[in-house]
Amino acid sequence: MLFQTLSDSAKENIFTRAKNKRISLPEGEDERVIKAAEILKNELNIKCFLGNKNEAENNKQKTLDVMQKIAEKKGKPLSSKIEPLASDPTFEGGAKLFLGEVDAVVSGCVNSTAHVIRAALSTVGLKPQTKVITSGFLLALPKATPGGESLVLFADCGVIPQPSSAELVDIAYLSQEAFAFWSGKTPCVSFLSFSTVGSAEHPDVEKVRNAYKVFSEKYPSIIAEGEVQFDTACVPSVAKRKNPDGKVQGKTNVFIFPDLDSGNIGYKITQRIGGAEAWGPILLGAAKPFSDLSRGASAEDIAHAVALTLALS
């Protein structure tokens, strides 16, 4: 059974959004992918298109046409380094997604994250609201935070090593959007730092502070605060003392980390020591749902990633 540790409401929300849809799984010759396809068909009636090198080669011209259209949108000629990848199954999956033949693409149990992102950028491009592809982990906590949150999202945990203030704004927007799709709840966003609203001064603090300022001006209807320390973000009594005028007041469910080091370490501590169930990394920011996998992913991991990715469509 998928998502056994999720609440019934969150599980139903994801299942409703993912059921009966179509997924391209470009690494379709891998045994884990084949097993995942069976799980998805049986549990969610998802139609899985399993990719392979022969099919990708046969569809090379169709994929190349799509890649050229995306390059034209960017106002650039198609790179000679990218063009030969038109016969790659992940790029072929992206072309199918662009043409509306599938609802999402999930790849990466064989290919690298860089390859998957390159395919997404070359075949569907970026969402108009953003200039980045980032990633998030959805975590089901064994015990709710002091603020009462048992389902949370951490970002970025897998893509951008040193995000700028502008990139943190995009990461936060994409993360809260995904959290709302998956949980059905109102996102409450905290921009994390080692400082809480001016308790320390440092260029790293200034970066997060500026990100929050721009985010709150650009998206005034989204509940958010920054810069705040982790305890301020998730413990109401601490928030009341350290940031009494904050909008979130210790009830954060979307945690935006200042860099990849802290995000990656943070989710692994929460998973390995805290006992949380972690699903991801799910790529966010492509114009259509297009996500990655860990190369160590099990069939169940792949099935979970597919359900979450399709729930974004």
C-alpha positions as CSV (number, residue, x, y, z in Angstrom):
1,M,0.0,0.0,0.0
2,L,1.3,3.5,-0.9
3,F,1.7,6.2,1.7
4,Q,0.9,4.1,4.7
5,T,2.1,6.7,7.2
6,L,0.2,9.6,5.7
7,S,-3.1,10.8,7.3
8,D,-6.2,9.6,5.5
9,S,-7.0,13.1,4.3
10,A,-3.6,13.8,2.8
11,K,-3.5,10.3,1.2
12,E,-6.9,10.8,-0.3
13,N,-5.9,14.2,-1.7
14,I,-2.8,12.8,-3.4
15,F,-4.7,9.7,-4.7
16,T,-7.6,11.8,-6.1
17,R,-5.2,14.0,-8.0
18,A,-3.1,11.2,-9.3
19,K,-5.7,8.5,-10.2
20,N,-6.3,7.5,-13.8
21,K,-3.5,9.6,-15.2
22,R,-0.6,8.8,-17.5
23,I,3.1,8.6,-16.7
24,S,6.2,8.3,-18.8
25,L,8.8,6.1,-17.1
26,P,11.8,6.4,-19.5
27,E,13.9,3.8,-17.6
28,G,11.3,1.1,-18.4
29,E,13.8,-1.7,-18.8
30,D,14.8,-1.5,-15.1
31,E,13.1,-4.2,-12.9
32,R,12.3,-1.7,-10.2
33,V,10.4,0.5,-12.8
34,I,8.5,-2.5,-14.1
35,K,7.4,-3.4,-10.6
36,A,6.5,0.2,-9.8
37,A,4.3,0.3,-12.9
38,E,2.4,-2.8,-11.6
39,I,1.9,-1.1,-8.2
40,L,0.6,2.1,-9.8
41,K,-1.7,0.2,-12.2
42,N,-3.2,-1.9,-9.3
43,E,-3.6,0.9,-6.7
44,L,-4.3,4.0,-8.8
45,N,-5.2,2.8,-12.3
46,I,-2.2,4.8,-13.6
47,K,-1.3,4.1,-17.2
48,C,2.5,3.7,-17.4
49,F,4.5,4.2,-20.6
50,L,7.7,2.3,-20.2
51,G,10.5,3.8,-22.2
52,N,13.4,2.0,-24.0
53,K,16.3,3.0,-26.2
54,N,14.7,1.4,-29.4
55,E,11.5,3.4,-29.1
56,A,13.4,6.6,-28.3
57,E,15.5,6.1,-31.4
58,N,12.4,5.6,-33.5
59,N,10.8,8.8,-32.2
60,K,14.0,10.8,-32.4
61,Q,12.6,13.3,-35.0
62,K,9.5,14.0,-32.9
63,T,11.6,14.6,-29.8
64,L,14.0,16.8,-31.8
65,D,11.1,18.9,-33.1
66,V,10.0,19.5,-29.5
67,M,13.5,20.4,-28.4
68,Q,13.8,22.9,-31.2
69,K,10.5,24.5,-30.2
70,I,11.7,25.0,-26.6
71,A,15.0,26.4,-27.8
72,E,13.1,28.9,-30.0
73,K,11.0,30.0,-27.0
74,K,14.2,30.8,-25.2
75,G,15.4,32.7,-28.3
76,K,18.4,30.5,-28.8
77,P,19.4,27.9,-31.4
78,L,19.4,24.3,-30.2
79,S,22.8,23.4,-28.8
80,S,24.9,21.0,-30.7
81,K,25.7,19.3,-27.4
82,I,22.0,18.7,-26.6
83,E,20.8,17.7,-30.1
84,P,22.2,14.1,-30.0
85,L,20.1,13.5,-26.8
86,A,16.9,13.5,-28.9
87,S,17.3,9.7,-29.0
88,D,17.5,9.4,-25.2
89,P,14.4,7.9,-23.5
90,T,14.1,10.6,-20.9
91,F,14.1,13.3,-23.5
92,E,11.6,11.3,-25.5
93,G,9.4,11.2,-22.3
94,G,9.7,14.9,-22.1
95,A,8.6,15.3,-25.7
96,K,5.5,13.2,-24.9
97,L,4.8,15.4,-22.0
98,F,5.1,18.6,-24.1
99,L,2.7,17.1,-26.7
100,G,0.1,16.1,-24.1
101,E,0.6,12.4,-24.6
102,V,1.3,11.8,-20.9
103,D,0.6,13.9,-17.7
104,A,4.1,13.7,-16.2
105,V,7.6,12.2,-16.4
106,V,9.6,10.5,-13.7
107,S,13.2,9.4,-14.3
108,G,16.4,9.1,-12.4
109,C,16.8,5.6,-10.9
110,V,19.4,5.0,-13.7
111,N,20.1,8.5,-14.9
112,S,21.7,11.3,-12.9
113,T,19.7,14.3,-11.5
114,A,21.6,16.6,-13.9
115,H,20.5,14.5,-16.9
116,V,16.8,14.6,-15.8
117,I,16.9,18.3,-15.3
118,R,18.6,18.8,-18.6
119,A,15.8,16.8,-20.3
120,A,13.1,18.8,-18.5
121,L,14.6,22.1,-19.5
122,S,15.1,20.9,-23.1
123,T,11.6,19.5,-23.7
124,V,9.1,21.4,-21.5
125,G,11.0,24.4,-20.1
126,L,10.3,26.3,-16.9
127,K,7.1,27.5,-15.4
128,P,6.5,31.2,-16.3
129,Q,6.5,32.2,-12.6
130,T,10.0,30.9,-11.9
131,K,13.6,30.8,-13.2
132,V,14.7,27.7,-11.4
133,I,14.2,24.0,-11.0
134,T,14.4,23.1,-7.3
135,S,13.3,20.0,-5.3
136,G,11.3,19.3,-2.2
137,F,10.9,16.4,0.3
138,L,7.5,15.7,1.8
139,L,7.9,14.3,5.3
140,A,5.4,12.6,7.5
141,L,6.5,13.1,11.1
142,P,5.9,10.3,13.7
143,K,5.1,13.1,16.2
144,A,3.6,16.4,15.3
145,T,5.6,19.6,15.7
146,P,4.8,21.7,18.8
147,G,2.9,23.8,16.3
148,G,0.7,20.8,15.4
149,E,2.1,20.0,12.0
150,S,2.6,16.3,11.2
151,L,3.1,16.7,7.4
152,V,5.8,19.1,6.3
153,L,7.9,20.0,3.2
154,F,11.6,20.8,3.2
155,A,13.3,22.6,0.3
156,D,15.7,22.9,-1.4
157,C,17.2,19.5,-0.5
158,G,18.7,18.3,-3.8
159,V,19.4,20.8,-6.6
160,I,20.7,24.4,-5.9
161,P,23.8,24.5,-3.7
162,Q,23.9,28.2,-2.9
163,P,20.6,29.8,-3.9
164,S,20.5,33.6,-4.2
165,S,17.8,35.7,-2.6
166,A,15.8,35.6,-5.9
167,E,16.2,31.9,-6.2
168,L,15.0,31.4,-2.6
169,V,11.8,33.4,-3.5
170,D,11.2,30.9,-6.4
171,I,12.0,27.9,-4.2
172,A,9.5,29.1,-1.6
173,Y,6.7,29.8,-4.2
174,L,7.1,26.4,-5.9
175,S,7.3,24.6,-2.5
176,Q,4.2,26.1,-1.0
177,E,2.3,25.4,-4.3
178,A,3.3,21.7,-4.2
179,F,2.5,21.4,-0.5
180,A,-1.0,22.8,-1.1
181,F,-1.5,20.3,-3.9
182,W,-0.3,17.3,-1.8
183,S,-1.8,18.1,1.6
184,G,-4.9,20.1,0.7
185,K,-3.9,22.4,3.6
186,T,-2.9,26.1,3.7
187,P,0.9,26.5,3.4
188,C,2.7,28.4,6.2
189,V,6.2,29.2,5.0
190,S,9.3,30.0,7.0
191,F,12.6,31.2,5.5
192,L,15.1,29.6,7.8
193,S,18.4,31.2,9.1
194,F,20.6,31.2,12.2
195,S,19.0,34.6,12.9
196,T,15.5,35.5,13.9
197,V,14.4,38.9,12.6
198,G,17.7,40.7,13.1
199,S,19.2,38.8,16.1
200,A,22.4,38.4,14.0
201,E,24.0,40.2,11.1
202,H,25.9,38.3,8.3
203,P,25.7,38.2,4.5
204,D,24.0,34.8,4.8
205,V,21.3,36.3,7.1
206,E,20.9,39.3,4.7
207,K,20.3,36.9,1.8
208,V,17.4,35.2,3.6
209,R,16.1,38.5,4.9
210,N,16.0,39.9,1.4
211,A,14.3,36.8,0.1
212,Y,11.5,37.0,2.6
213,K,11.1,40.8,1.9
214,V,10.7,40.2,-1.8
215,F,8.5,37.1,-1.3
216,S,6.1,38.9,1.0
217,E,5.8,41.8,-1.4
218,K,5.3,39.6,-4.5
219,Y,2.9,37.1,-2.8
220,P,1.2,39.0,0.0
221,S,-1.6,36.5,0.3
222,I,0.7,33.6,1.2
223,I,1.3,33.1,4.9
224,A,5.1,33.5,5.4
225,E,7.8,34.8,7.7
226,G,11.6,35.3,7.8
227,E,14.3,35.3,8.6
228,V,13.7,32.9,11.5
229,Q,15.5,30.1,13.4
230,F,14.1,26.6,13.2
231,D,12.7,26.7,16.8
232,T,10.9,30.0,16.0
233,A,9.4,28.3,12.9
234,C,7.9,25.3,14.7
235,V,7.4,26.1,18.4
236,P,4.6,28.6,19.2
237,S,6.0,29.5,22.6
238,V,9.4,30.4,21.1
239,A,7.8,32.2,18.2
240,K,5.7,34.3,20.6
241,R,8.9,35.3,22.5
242,K,11.3,35.8,19.5
243,N,9.0,37.0,16.8
244,P,5.7,38.2,18.3
245,D,4.6,40.0,15.2
246,G,5.3,37.0,12.9
247,K,2.5,35.6,10.7
248,V,3.2,31.9,11.2
249,Q,3.6,31.7,15.0
250,G,5.3,28.3,15.2
251,K,3.0,26.6,12.8
252,T,5.3,26.2,9.8
253,N,4.6,23.4,7.4
254,V,6.9,24.6,4.5
255,F,10.5,25.0,5.6
256,I,12.8,26.9,3.2
257,F,16.5,26.3,3.9
258,P,19.1,28.9,3.1
259,D,21.3,26.4,1.1
260,L,21.6,22.9,0.0
261,D,23.9,21.8,2.8
262,S,21.3,22.7,5.5
263,G,18.4,21.4,3.5
264,N,19.9,18.0,2.6
265,I,21.3,17.5,6.2
266,G,18.0,18.7,7.7
267,Y,15.8,16.2,5.9
268,K,18.2,13.3,6.6
269,I,18.3,14.1,10.3
270,T,14.5,14.3,10.4
271,Q,14.3,11.0,8.5
272,R,17.1,9.0,10.1
273,I,17.1,10.2,13.7
274,G,13.6,11.7,13.9
275,G,12.0,8.7,12.3
276,A,10.1,10.6,9.6
277,E,8.9,9.0,6.4
278,A,10.5,11.0,3.6
279,W,9.3,11.1,0.0
280,G,11.4,12.8,-2.7
281,P,13.2,14.6,-4.0
282,I,10.4,15.8,-6.2
283,L,11.6,18.3,-8.8
284,L,9.6,21.6,-8.9
285,G,9.7,24.3,-11.4
286,A,9.3,22.6,-14.8
287,A,6.5,23.9,-17.0
288,K,4.9,20.4,-16.7
289,P,5.4,17.8,-13.9
290,F,8.8,16.2,-14.5
291,S,10.6,14.6,-11.6
292,D,13.8,12.8,-10.5
293,L,14.6,9.7,-8.5
294,S,17.4,8.5,-6.3
295,R,19.5,5.9,-8.1
296,G,19.0,3.8,-5.0
297,A,15.2,4.0,-5.3
298,S,13.1,0.9,-4.7
299,A,10.0,0.1,-6.7
300,E,7.9,1.5,-3.9
301,D,10.0,4.7,-3.9
302,I,9.4,5.1,-7.6
303,A,5.7,4.5,-7.2
304,H,5.5,7.2,-4.5
305,A,7.4,9.6,-6.6
306,V,5.1,9.0,-9.5
307,A,2.0,9.6,-7.4
308,L,3.4,12.9,-6.0
309,T,4.5,14.1,-9.4
310,L,1.1,13.3,-11.0
311,A,-0.6,15.1,-8.2
312,L,1.0,18.2,-9.4
313,S,-0.7,18.0,-12.8
